[in-house]
Amino acid sequence: MKTEQRDPILDTLERRFHENPHRHPGADWADVQARLQGSPSALRVVRAMEATGGEPDVIGVAGSNGAYLFCDCAAESPAGRRSLCYDAEALNARKQNRPENNAVDLAAAIGVSLLTEAQYRTLQQFGEFDRKTSSWVATPGEVRALGGALFCDRRYGRVFIYHNGAESYYAARGFRGAVSV
């Protein structure tokens, strides 16, 4: 990644990191920055998260290797990732009014994984996210095999997990992603 691409995203991430210390107690920006600079591919993924409206930030350590978990921390489901059905199978099943893409394939193209239910609940400990939107989450195979998919939001001071047909899509439903760096 060229300096003129790398420096602005690092500056944005550093500012966000320092503005939200409650999301990553005990984490040190110098360590986070070193990991990002040591992994150009991960930095490209975080940059793509930012470019699609995700406002990525560190929300913890992912695994025993000390990797930092970056997650979309935008107040609402990222604007550049809405109006998507759940996966390619659902997209192909739509006979009319097809959306342009699906959440699973777009997440893979960006380089992130959809949040799990547990990750979504963890994210909600750091703020109130998806108060007006909703986000697809990784759906267990047995639910997907029956044609459904899961999504989450926050209403009435609570986090809700719902189901919908995987082929459905709404202007206010997108997805949040995570990546370990």
PAZAPA-4460 file (N, C-alpha, C; in steps of 0.05 Angstrom, whole numbers, plus 32768, in hexadecimal, padded with zeros to 4 digits):
% residues 181
    n_x    n_y    n_z   ca_x   ca_y   ca_z    c_x    c_y    c_z   seq   type   mol
   8011   7FE9   8000   8000   8000   8000   8012   8019   8000     1      M     A
   800B   802C   7FEF   801B   8044   7FED   8017   8056   8006     2      K     A
   802B   8066   800B   802A   8077   8023   8012   8089   8023     3      T     A
   800A   8094   800C   7FF3   80A6   800A   7FD9   8097   800F     4      E     A
   7FD9   807D   800E   7FC1   806D   8015   7FC3   8063   8032     5      Q     A
   7FDB   805C   803B   7FDF   8051   8055   7FDC   8066   806B     6      R     A
   7FE9   807D   8068   7FE9   8091   807E   7FCD   809B   8085     7      D     A
   7FBC   80A2   8072   7FA1   80AC   807A   7F91   8097   808A     8      P     A
   7F92   807E   8082   7F83   806A   8091   7F8F   8066   80AC     9      I     A
   7FA9   8066   80AF   7FB5   8063   80C9   7FAE   807B   80DB    10      L     A
   7FAE   8093   80D0   7FA6   80AA   80DF   7F89   80A8   80E9    11      D     A
   7F77   809F   80D7   7F5B   809C   80DF   7F58   8087   80F5    12      T     A
   7F66   8071   80F2   7F64   805B   8106   7F6F   8064   8120    13      L     A
   7F85   8073   8120   7F92   807C   8139   7F7F   808F   8147    14      E     A
   7F73   80A2   8138   7F60   80B5   8144   7F49   80A6   8151    15      R     A
   7F3D   8093   8143   7F26   8084   814D   7F2F   8073   8165    16      R     A
   7F46   8068   8164   7F50   8057   817A   7F52   8068   8194    17      F     A
   7F5D   8080   8191   7F60   8092   81A9   7F46   809E   81B2    18      H     A
   7F33   80A2   81A0   7F19   80AD   81A8   7F07   8098   81B6    19      E     A
   7F0D   807F   81B3   7EFC   8069   81BE   7F0C   8055   81CF    20      N     A
   7F1A   805E   81E3   7F2A   804B   81F3   7F1A   8035   8201    21      P     A
   7F01   803A   8206   7EF0   8026   8213   7EEC   800D   8202    22      H     A
   7EF2   800E   81E8   7EEF   7FF7   81D6   7F07   7FE4   81D8    23      R     A
   7F1E   7FEE   81E2   7F36   7FDE   81E2   7F48   7FE4   81FA    24      H     A
   7F3D   7FE0   8213   7F4D   7FE6   822A   7F67   7FD6   822B    25      P     A
   7F7D   7FE4   8231   7F97   7FD7   8232   7FA5   7FD4   8218    26      G     A
   7F98   7FDA   8202   7FA5   7FD8   81E8   7FB6   7FF1   81E3    27      A     A
   7FCC   7FEE   81D5   7FDE   8004   81D0   7FDE   800A   81B2    28      D     A
   7FDA   8023   81AB   7FD9   802A   818E   7FF3   8022   8180    29      W     A
   800A   8026   818C   8023   801F   817F   8023   8001   8177    30      A     A
   8019   7FF0   8188   8018   7FD3   8181   8004   7FCE   816A    31      D     A
   7FED   7FDB   816B   7FD9   7FD8   8156   7FE5   7FE1   813C    32      V     A
   7FF1   7FF9   813C   7FFD   8004   8124   8013   7FF2   8118    33      Q     A
   8023   7FE7   812A   8038   7FD5   8121   802D   7FBC   8113    34      A     A
   8017   7FB1   811E   800A   7F9A   8112   7FFE   7FA1   80F6    35      R     A
   7FF2   7FB8   80F5   7FE6   7FC1   80DB   7FFC   7FC5   80C7    36      L     A
   8012   7FD3   80CE   8027   7FD8   80BB   8036   7FBE   80B4    37      Q     A
   8036   7FAB   80C6   8043   7F91   80C1   8032   7F7F   80AF    38      G     A
   801A   7F86   80AA   8008   7F75   809A   7FF9   7F87   8085    39      S     A
   8006   7F8D   806F   7FF9   7F9E   805B   7FDE   7F93   8052    40      P     A
   7FDB   7F79   8051   7FC1   7F6E   8048   7FAB   7F74   805D    41      S     A
   7FB2   7F72   8076   7F9E   7F79   808B   7F98   7F97   808B    42      A     A
   7FAC   7FA8   8086   7FA7   7FC4   8084   7F94   7FCB   806C    43      L     A
   7F97   7FBC   8056   7F85   7FC0   803F   7F69   7FB9   8047    44      R     A
   7F66   7FA3   8056   7F4B   7F9B   805F   7F3E   7FB0   8071    45      V     A
   7F4D   7FBA   8084   7F43   7FCF   8096   7F3D   7FE9   8086    46      V     A
   7F4D   7FEF   8072   7F48   8006   8061   7F2D   8002   8051    47      R     A
   7F28   7FE9   8048   7F0F   7FE3   803A   7EF7   7FE5   804D    48      A     A
   7EFB   7FDD   8066   7EE6   7FE0   807A   7EDF   7FFD   807D    49      M     A
   7EF3   800E   807E   7EEF   802B   8081   7EE1   8036   8068    50      E     A
   7EEB   802E   8051   7EE0   8039   8038   7EC2   8033   8034    51      A     A
   7EB9   801D   8040   7E9D   8016   803D   7E8C   801F   8055    52      T     A
   7E97   8030   8065   7E88   803D   807B   7E89   802E   8096    53      G     A
   7E9B   801B   8099   7E9B   800B   80B2   7EA6   8018   80CA    54      G     A
   7EB7   802C   80C7   7EC4   8039   80DE   7ED2   8024   80F0    55      E     A
   7EE4   8014   80E6   7EF0   7FFF   80F5   7F00   8009   810D    56      P     A
   7F00   7FF9   8123   7F0F   7FFF   813A   7F16   7FE5   8148    57      D     A
   7F2A   7FE5   8159   7F31   7FCE   8169   7F1D   7FCA   817F    58      V     A
   7F12   7FB1   8181   7F00   7FAC   8197   7F0A   7F95   81A9    59      I     A
   7F23   7F8D   81A5   7F2E   7F79   81B7   7F45   7F6A   81A9    60      G     A
   7F4E   7F56   81B7   7F62   7F44   81AD   7F55   7F2B   81A3    61      V     A
   7F5D   7F22   818B   7F51   7F0A   817F   7F65   7EF3   8180    62      A     A
   7F61   7EE1   8192   7F72   7EC9   8193   7F8B   7ECC   81A4    63      G     A
   7F99   7EB6   81A6   7FB0   7EB4   81B7   7FC9   7EC1   81AB    64      S     A
   7FC8   7EC8   8191   7FE0   7ED3   8184   7FE2   7EF2   8189    65      N     A
   7FCF   7EFD   8197   7FD0   7F19   819D   7FC5   7F2B   8187    66      G     A
   7FB9   7F1F   8173   7FAE   7F2F   815D   7F97   7F41   8167    67      A     A
   7F95   7F58   815C   7F80   7F6B   8163   7F68   7F65   8151    68      Y     A
   7F50   7F67   815C   7F38   7F63   814D   7F2D   7F7F   8146    69      L     A
   7F2C   7F84   812C   7F20   7F9C   8121   7F03   7F96   811A    70      F     A
   7EF1   7FA7   8121   7ED5   7FA3   811C   7EC9   7FBD   8112    71      C     A
   7EB4   7FBB   8101   7EA6   7FD3   80F8   7E97   7FDF   8110    72      D     A
   7E9E   7FF8   8116   7E93   8006   812D   7E82   801E   8125    73      C     A
   7E79   801F   810C   7E67   8035   8104   7E4D   8032   8114    74      A     A
   7E41   8049   811A   7E29   8048   812A   7E13   8037   811D    75      A     A
   7E11   8039   8103   7DFD   8029   80F4   7E0B   8016   80E1    76      E     A
   7DFD   8002   80D8   7E09   7FEF   80C5   7E17   7FFF   80AF    77      S     A
   7E2F   7FF8   80A7   7E3F   8008   8094   7E2F   800E   807A    78      P     A
   7E2E   8027   8074   7E1E   8031   805E   7E26   8025   8043    79      A     A
   7E3F   801E   803F   7E48   8013   8026   7E44   7FF5   8024    80      G     A
   7E35   7FEA   8037   7E30   7FCD   8038   7E13   7FC6   803F    81      R     A
   7E01   7FD5   8034   7DE4   7FD0   803A   7DD6   7FC7   8021    82      R     A
   7DBD   7FC0   8024   7DAB   7FB6   800F   7DB7   7F9D   8002    83      S     A
   7DBE   7F8A   8013   7DCA   7F71   800A   7DBB   7F5A   8015    84      L     A
   7DB6   7F45   8005   7DAB   7F2D   8010   7DC3   7F1E   801E    85      C     A
   7DBE   7F07   802A   7DD2   7EFB   803B   7DEA   7EEF   802B    86      Y     A
   7DE5   7EDD   8018   7DFB   7ED0   800A   7DF4   7ECC   7FEC    87      D     A
   7E07   7EC0   7FDE   7E04   7EBC   7FC1   7DEC   7EAA   7FBA    88      A     A
   7DE7   7E96   7FCA   7DD0   7E84   7FC6   7DB6   7E94   7FC7    89      E     A
   7DB4   7EA5   7FDB   7D9C   7EB6   7FDE   7D9A   7ECA   7FC7    90      A     A
   7DB0   7ED5   7FBF   7DB0   7EE8   7FA9   7DA6   7EDB   7F8F    91      L     A
   7DB1   7EC3   7F8A   7DA9   7EB4   7F72   7D8C   7EAA   7F73    92      N     A
   7D81   7EA7   7F8B   7D65   7E9E   7F8D   7D51   7EB4   7F87    93      A     A
   7D5A   7ECD   7F88   7D47   7EE3   7F83   7D41   7EE5   7F66    94      R     A
   7D28   7EE4   7F5F   7D20   7EE6   7F43   7D1C   7F02   7F39    95      K     A
   7D16   7F14   7F4B   7D13   7F30   7F43   7D1C   7F42   7F5A    96      Q     A
   7D20   7F5B   7F54   7D2A   7F6F   7F67   7D43   7F66   7F76    97      N     A
   7D56   7F5C   7F67   7D6E   7F52   7F73   7D80   7F69   7F7D    98      R     A
   7D8C   7F66   7F95   7D9F   7F7A   7F9D   7DB9   7F76   7F8D    99      P     A
   7DCB   7F89   7F8F   7DE4   7F88   7F80   7DF7   7F72   7F8A   100      E     A
   7DF5   7F6B   7FA4   7E09   7F59   7FAF   7DFD   7F4B   7FC7   101      N     A
   7E0E   7F3C   7FD5   7E05   7F2F   7FEE   7E1B   7F33   8003   102      N     A
   7E13   7F30   801C   7E24   7F36   8032   7E3C   7F24   8034   103      A     A
   7E38   7F0A   8030   7E4F   7EF7   8033   7E64   7EFC   801E   104      V     A
   7E5C   7F00   8005   7E70   7F04   7FF0   7E7E   7F20   7FF3   105      D     A
   7E6F   7F34   7FFA   7E7B   7F4E   7FFE   7E8E   7F4E   8015   106      L     A
   7E87   7F41   802B   7E9A   7F3E   8042   7EB4   7F31   8039   107      A     A
   7EB1   7F1B   8029   7EC9   7F0D   801F   7EDA   7F1F   800D   108      A     A
   7ECD   7F2F   7FFC   7EDB   7F41   7FEB   7EEA   7F56   7FFA   109      A     A
   7EDE   7F60   8010   7EEC   7F74   8021   7F02   7F66   8031   110      I     A
   7EFE   7F4D   8039   7F12   7F3E   8048   7F0B   7F3B   8065   111      G     A
   7EF1   7F3F   806C   7EE8   7F3C   8087   7ED5   7F24   8089   112      V     A
   7ED0   7F1C   80A2   7EBB   7F08   80A6   7EA3   7F16   80B3   113      S     A
   7E8B   7F0C   80AD   7E73   7F17   80BA   7E76   7F12   80D8   114      L     A
   7E6C   7F25   80E8   7E6D   7F21   8105   7E5C   7F09   810C   115      L     A
   7E64   7EFA   8120   7E53   7EE5   812C   7E40   7EF3   813F   116      T     A
   7E2D   7EE3   8148   7E1A   7EEE   815D   7E2A   7EF7   8175   117      E     A
   7E3D   7EE7   817E   7E4D   7EEE   8195   7E5E   7F07   8191   118      A     A
   7E6A   7F0A   8179   7E79   7F22   8174   7E67   7F3B   8173   119      Q     A
   7E4F   7F38   8168   7E3C   7F4E   8166   7E35   7F57   8183   120      Y     A
   7E30   7F44   8194   7E29   7F4B   81B0   7E41   7F58   81BE   121      R     A
   7E59   7F4F   81B8   7E71   7F5B   81C3   7E73   7F78   81BA   122      T     A
   7E6F   7F7C   81A0   7E70   7F98   8195   7E5D   7FAA   81A4   123      L     A
   7E45   7FA0   81AA   7E31   7FB0   81B7   7E39   7FB8   81D4   124      Q     A
   7E4C   7FAC   81DF   7E56   7FB3   81FA   7E66   7FCE   81F9   125      Q     A
   7E6E   7FD6   81E0   7E7E   7FEE   81DD   7E6E   8006   81D3   126      F     A
   7E54   8003   81D0   7E44   8019   81C7   7E29   800E   81BE   127      G     A
   7E19   8020   81B3   7DFE   8018   81A9   7DFF   801A   818B   128      E     A
   7E01   8002   817E   7E04   8000   8161   7DEA   7FF5   8155   129      F     A
   7DE5   7FFE   813C   7DCD   7FF4   812D   7DB3   7FFB   813B   130      D     A
   7DB0   8014   8143   7D97   801D   8150   7D82   8024   813A   131      R     A
   7D8B   8029   8121   7D79   802E   810B   7D7C   801B   80F4   132      K     A
   7D91   800B   80F4   7D97   7FF8   80DF   7D98   7FDC   80EB   133      T     A
   7D9F   7FC9   80DB   7DA4   7FAE   80E5   7DBB   7FA2   80D5   134      S     A
   7DC7   7F8D   80DF   7DDE   7F81   80D2   7DDB   7F62   80D1   135      S     A
   7DE0   7F58   80B9   7DE2   7F3B   80B6   7DF9   7F31   80C7   136      W     A
   7DF6   7F19   80D3   7E0C   7F0C   80E2   7E10   7EF0   80D7   137      V     A
   7E27   7EE5   80DD   7E2D   7ECA   80D4   7E16   7EB7   80DD   138      A     A
   7E0C   7EA8   80CA   7DF4   7E97   80D0   7DFC   7E7A   80D1   139      T     A
   7DF4   7E6C   80E6   7DFA   7E4F   80E8   7DEF   7E40   80D0   140      P     A
   7DFE   7E2C   80C7   7DF7   7E1C   80B0   7DDB   7E10   80B1   141      G     A
   7DD2   7E08   80C9   7DB8   7DFC   80CA   7DA1   7E10   80C6   142      E     A
   7DA6   7E29   80CC   7D92   7E3E   80C7   7D93   7E45   80A9   143      V     A
   7DAB   7E47   809F   7DAE   7E4E   8082   7DA3   7E38   8070   144      R     A
   7DA6   7E1F   8078   7D9C   7E08   8069   7D7D   7E09   8066   145      A     A
   7D70   7E16   8079   7D53   7E19   8078   7D49   7E32   806A   146      L     A
   7D5D   7E41   805F   7D56   7E59   804F   7D58   7E73   805F   147      G     A
   7D5F   7E72   8079   7D60   7E8A   8089   7D7C   7E95   808D   148      G     A
   7D7D   7EAC   8099   7D96   7EB9   80A0   7D90   7ECB   80B8   149      A     A
   7DA4   7ED1   80C8   7DA1   7EE0   80E0   7DAB   7EFD   80DD   150      L     A
   7D9E   7F0F   80EB   7DA7   7F2B   80EC   7DA2   7F35   8108   151      F     A
   7DAF   7F4B   810E   7DAE   7F57   8129   7DA9   7F75   8127   152      C     A
   7D9F   7F7F   813D   7D9E   7F9C   8141   7D9B   7FA2   815F   153      D     A
   7D99   7FBC   8165   7D96   7FC4   8180   7D7D   7FD6   8181   154      R     A
   7D69   7FCE   8191   7D51   7FDD   8195   7D49   7FDC   81B2   155      R     A
   7D3C   7FF1   81BC   7D32   7FF1   81D7   7D47   7FEA   81EC   156      Y     A
   7D60   7FF1   81E7   7D76   7FEC   81FA   7D7F   7FD0   81FA   157      G     A
   7D77   7FBF   81E7   7D7F   7FA3   81E6   7D89   7F9B   81CA   158      R     A
   7D99   7F86   81CA   7DA3   7F7B   81B1   7D90   7F64   81A9   159      V     A
   7D87   7F65   8190   7D75   7F50   8187   7D82   7F41   8170   160      F     A
   7D7D   7F27   8170   7D85   7F15   815A   7D6B   7F0C   814D   161      I     A
   7D69   7F10   8132   7D51   7F08   8124   7D59   7EF5   810D   162      Y     A
   7D44   7EED   80FF   7D48   7EDD   80E7   7D37   7EE9   80D0   163      H     A
   7D40   7EE3   80B8   7D31   7EEB   80A1   7D38   7ED8   808B   164      N     A
   7D29   7ED8   8075   7D32   7EC8   805E   7D4C   7ED4   8054   165      G     A
   7D5F   7EC3   804D   7D79   7ECC   8045   7D78   7EDD   802C   166      A     A
   7D63   7EDA   801C   7D61   7EEA   8003   7D56   7F06   8008   167      E     A
   7D4D   7F0C   8020   7D43   7F27   8025   7D59   7F3B   8027   168      S     A
   7D52   7F54   8021   7D65   7F69   8024   7D55   7F83   8029   169      Y     A
   7D62   7F95   8038   7D55   7FAE   803F   7D6A   7FC4   803E   170      Y     A
   7D61   7FDC   8039   7D73   7FF3   8037   7D82   7FF8   8051   171      A     A
   7D76   7FF0   8067   7D82   7FF5   8081   7D90   7FDD   808D   172      A     A
   7D94   7FC8   807D   7DA2   7FB0   8087   7DBC   7FAC   8077   173      R     A
   7DD1   7FAA   8086   7DEB   7FA5   8079   7DF9   7F8F   8089   174      G     A
   7E13   7F92   808C   7E22   7F80   809D   7E3A   7F8E   80A9   175      F     A
   7E43   7F83   80BF   7E5C   7F8C   80CC   7E70   7F76   80CA   176      R     A
   7E89   7F7D   80C7   7E9E   7F6A   80C4   7EB3   7F6D   80D9   177      G     A
   7EC4   7F58   80DB   7EDB   7F58   80ED   7EF3   7F4C   80DF   178      A     A
   7F0A   7F54   80E8   7F24   7F49   80DE   7F38   7F4A   80F4   179      V     A
   7F48   7F35   80F6   7F5E   7F34   810A   7F77   7F3E   80FD   180      S     A
   7F85   7F4F   810C   7F9E   7F5B   8102   7FB4   7F55   8116   181      V     A
***
